[in-house]
Amino acid sequence: ADQPARERRRVGGQGAAAAAAGKMVKKKRQSKRQTLKDKYKIQKKVTQHHRKQRREARKAARNGTGPKPKKDPGLPNLMPFKEQFLRKALEENEREKEHER
C-alpha cells in the first residue's frame, strides 16, 4: 500500500494478481515452430530413407524376390447363391469382351 499505483502495476502482472486471488496461473503454450536444424535434419533422413527403399527395390527386381502378387481367394463353397453370382460374373465378362470388339 505504501508503493505508488504505477509501480504496483509494473511489479505484478497477471501472475501476481492471480496468485493474490488464489487462482492457478496458466502456463504459456510452447511454440510449435521447428528449428531450421531440425527441419533440414528431417529432410535429410527422409531422402536417405527413400534412397534406401529405391536401392532395395532394384536389388529385389534383379534377384526376383520382390513382393509377391496376392492370389484371388475365389468364392467359398458355403457362400449363399454362389452359382447365381458366378453366372452373373460370367455374363458381365462376356458383355465386356463384346463391347471391346
Salt bridges, closest charged atoms under 4 A:
GLU83 OE1 - ARG87 NH2 3.80
GLU91 OE1 - ARG95 NH2 3.94
